């Protein structure tokens, strides 16, 4: 009888111990589950640069209008590095059929303040690529004090990109650096014909008194050179914040020589110079 009661007590104790073990294991599992790291949501893929867009709108100044590339004191958009059809332009290289898929809204004499309006005109066509080359006229003023302030230059460039992104968030932007005006003076000042033509008033802040080496002239040229550098810094910085914007500093670095400049003004690119600009742009746009 005592043996039976002992066996029953032992059995009850074993069952109680087993139940406690099961409960404890359950608590441990829940605690482990509570502290298990949560899977992080995968980031959404960002926009991907298309190396072969199918339509182009070009914005800018006289360079993009092909000024003095075909005839004296005249625009020649057919020779534009961006959307021209009479040179090996960017459009000719990228588009199967440029006709009906390109728009040139650049304007001779334009400054950065004109870019927001040009951008609005471009947006109406819904282009896949917008090219911008603008800033030489902001530095080429009658006096250095009249150059566009850097803050104003930045504001108008930012406004222009915002104008584009409100309607076309997927359109790509290629931004060429402002050409090196001081290098242009350094090379062209050795050309007697070029110096005479510059006296007519071409980019006076840099090219006036081209042969002069006095301190005042050198200081003036240095001021213009610094301002061009500041403009290019703005273009690069603002462009870097936009995943579908590519800035191209090689345009500033390119040394335009007599063979690439119009012989009517020794300032604007001729057809060969326009083709060189197209080369630079094509390499930047099609880079993977």
C-alpha positions in Angstrom: 0.0 0.0 0.0 2.8 2.4 0.9 4.6 1.4 -2.3 1.6 2.3 -4.4 1.2 5.7 -2.8 4.9 6.4 -3.3 4.6 5.4 -7.0 1.6 7.8 -7.4 3.5 10.6 -5.8 6.5 10.0 -8.0 4.4 10.0 -11.1 2.7 13.3 -10.1 6.0 14.9 -9.4 7.3 13.7 -12.8 4.3 15.1 -14.6 4.7 18.4 -12.8 8.3 18.7 -13.7 7.6 17.9 -17.3 4.9 20.5 -17.5 7.2 23.1 -16.0 9.9 22.3 -18.5 7.4 22.6 -21.4 6.2 26.0 -20.1 9.7 27.2 -19.6 10.7 26.2 -23.1 7.6 28.0 -24.5 8.7 31.2 -22.6 12.2 30.9 -24.0 10.8 30.5 -27.6 8.6 33.6 -27.2 11.4 35.6 -25.8 13.7 34.6 -28.7 11.0 35.5 -31.2 10.5 38.9 -29.5 14.2 39.8 -29.9 14.6 38.4 -33.4 15.7 41.2 -35.7 13.1 42.4 -38.1 13.8 42.1 -41.8 14.6 45.6 -43.3 12.4 46.6 -46.2 14.4 46.6 -49.5 15.0 50.2 -50.8 13.1 51.1 -53.9 15.4 51.2 -57.0 16.3 54.7 -58.1 16.0 56.0 -61.6 18.4 54.6 -64.1 20.3 56.8 -66.6 19.3 55.9 -70.2 22.4 56.1 -72.4 20.4 56.4 -75.6 17.5 58.9 -75.1 15.1 59.2 -78.0 14.4 63.0 -77.9 16.4 66.1 -77.1 15.7 69.7 -76.2 18.7 72.0 -76.2 18.8 75.1 -73.9 21.5 77.8 -73.7 23.0 80.8 -75.5 24.7 81.6 -78.8 27.0 78.6 -78.7 24.0 76.2 -78.8 22.4 78.4 -81.5 25.4 77.9 -83.7 26.1 81.7 -83.9 28.7 82.6 -86.5 29.2 78.9 -87.3 27.8 79.2 -90.9 27.7 82.9 -91.7 28.6 86.3 -90.3 26.5 87.6 -87.3 23.8 84.9 -87.8 22.5 82.0 -85.8 22.9 78.6 -87.4 21.0 76.1 -85.3 21.6 73.5 -88.0 25.2 73.5 -86.8 24.4 73.2 -83.1 26.4 70.7 -81.2 23.3 69.5 -79.5 20.4 69.3 -81.9 21.9 70.4 -85.3 21.5 68.3 -88.4 24.4 69.7 -90.6 27.1 68.5 -88.2 27.8 65.3 -86.4 25.8 66.6 -83.4 24.6 64.8 -80.3 21.1 64.3 -81.9 22.6 62.8 -85.1 24.6 60.3 -83.0 21.8 59.4 -80.5 18.5 59.5 -82.4 17.4 57.2 -85.2 15.5 60.2 -86.7 16.3 63.7 -85.3 13.4 65.3 -87.3 10.5 65.8 -85.0 12.4 64.7 -81.9 14.7 67.7 -81.3 13.9 71.2 -80.2 16.4 74.1 -79.8 15.2 76.7 -77.4 18.6 78.4 -76.8 18.8 82.1 -77.5 21.8 84.2 -78.5 22.7 86.6 -75.7 20.9 84.5 -73.0 22.1 84.4 -69.4 21.2 82.0 -66.6 18.2 84.2 -65.7 16.7 83.1 -69.1 16.9 79.4 -68.3 13.7 79.0 -66.4 11.7 80.3 -69.4 13.6 78.1 -71.8 13.0 75.1 -69.5 9.2 75.8 -69.5 9.3 75.8 -73.3 11.2 72.5 -73.4 8.9 70.8 -70.9 6.0 71.2 -73.4 7.7 68.8 -75.7 8.3 66.2 -73.0 11.9 65.4 -74.1 13.8 62.4 -72.7 17.0 64.5 -72.5 17.6 68.3 -72.0 21.0 69.8 -72.7 22.2 73.0 -71.0 25.2 75.1 -71.9 24.9 78.5 -70.3 27.0 81.0 -68.4 29.5 82.7 -70.7 27.2 85.7 -71.1 26.9 86.0 -67.3 30.7 86.5 -67.1 31.1 88.4 -70.5 29.9 91.9 -69.4 31.1 95.4 -70.1 32.6 95.5 -66.5 33.4 92.8 -64.0 31.0 94.5 -61.5 28.2 93.7 -63.9 28.8 89.9 -63.9 25.9 87.9 -62.6 26.2 87.3 -58.8 26.9 83.7 -58.0 23.8 83.5 -55.7 21.5 84.7 -58.6 23.2 82.2 -60.9 22.5 79.4 -58.5 18.9 80.4 -57.8 18.0 80.5 -61.5 19.6 77.1 -62.2 17.8 75.5 -59.2 14.5 77.1 -60.3 15.0 75.6 -63.8 15.6 72.1 -62.6 12.6 72.4 -60.2 10.5 73.6 -63.2 11.5 70.4 -65.1 11.0 68.0 -62.2 7.5 69.3 -61.4 6.3 67.9 -64.8 9.0 65.5 -66.0 10.7 63.7 -63.1 12.2 61.1 -65.4 13.8 63.5 -68.0 17.6 63.4 -68.0 19.7 66.6 -68.0 23.2 67.1 -69.4 24.9 70.2 -68.1 28.0 71.4 -69.9 30.6 73.4 -67.9 31.1 77.1 -68.9 34.0 77.3 -71.3 37.4 78.6 -70.1 37.3 82.2 -71.2 40.8 83.0 -69.9 42.3 80.2 -71.9 40.5 81.5 -74.9 42.1 85.0 -74.3 45.5 83.4 -73.8 45.4 81.6 -77.1 43.5 84.2 -79.2 45.6 87.1 -78.0 48.4 85.9 -80.2 46.2 86.2 -83.3 46.4 89.8 -84.7 43.1 89.4 -86.6 41.4 88.0 -83.6 42.5 90.9 -81.4 41.2 93.4 -83.9 37.8 91.7 -84.0 37.6 91.5 -80.2 37.9 95.3 -80.2 34.3 95.4 -81.6 33.1 94.5 -78.1 33.2 90.7 -77.8 33.3 89.6 -74.2 34.9 92.9 -73.0 35.3 91.8 -69.4 37.8 89.2 -70.5 39.0 90.2 -74.0 39.2 94.0 -73.8 42.8 95.3 -74.3 43.9 91.8 -75.2 47.6 92.6 -75.4 47.7 94.6 -72.2 49.7 93.0 -69.3 49.4 95.8 -66.8 48.2 94.8 -63.3 44.7 96.2 -63.7 44.1 94.1 -66.9 45.5 91.0 -65.3 43.3 91.5 -62.2 40.2 92.0 -64.4 40.9 88.7 -66.2 41.5 86.9 -63.0 38.2 88.1 -61.6 36.3 86.8 -64.6 38.2 83.5 -64.4 37.3 83.1 -60.8 33.6 83.9 -61.5 33.5 81.2 -64.2 35.0 78.7 -61.8 32.3 79.7 -59.3 29.6 79.2 -61.9 30.9 75.7 -62.7 31.0 74.8 -59.0 27.3 75.8 -58.8 26.4 73.6 -61.9 28.3 70.6 -60.4 26.8 71.0 -56.9 23.2 71.4 -58.0 23.5 68.7 -60.6 24.9 66.2 -58.0 21.7 66.5 -56.0 19.6 65.2 -59.0 20.1 61.5 -59.9 19.2 62.2 -63.5 21.6 65.2 -64.0 25.1 64.8 -65.3 27.6 67.7 -65.2 30.4 67.7 -67.7 33.6 69.6 -66.6 35.4 68.6 -69.8 33.8 71.4 -71.7 35.6 73.9 -69.5 38.9 72.0 -69.8 38.7 71.8 -73.6 41.3 74.1 -75.3 39.5 75.7 -78.3 42.1 76.6 -80.9 42.0 78.6 -84.1 40.8 75.5 -86.0 37.7 75.2 -83.7 36.8 78.9 -83.6 34.7 81.0 -86.0 36.9 83.2 -88.2 34.3 85.8 -88.1 34.7 86.5 -84.3 37.4 84.2 -83.0 35.1 83.5 -80.0 32.2 81.1 -81.0 32.9 77.5 -82.1 32.8 76.9 -85.8 31.4 73.7 -87.2 34.5 71.8 -86.2 34.3 73.3 -82.7 30.6 72.4 -82.5 31.6 68.8 -83.4 34.1 68.8 -80.6 31.4 69.8 -78.1 29.2 67.0 -79.4 32.1 64.5 -78.9 32.4 65.6 -75.2 28.7 65.4 -74.6 28.3 62.1 -76.3 31.0 60.5 -74.2 29.4 61.8 -70.9 25.9 60.9 -71.8 26.6 57.4 -73.0 29.0 56.5 -70.2 27.6 53.6 -68.2 
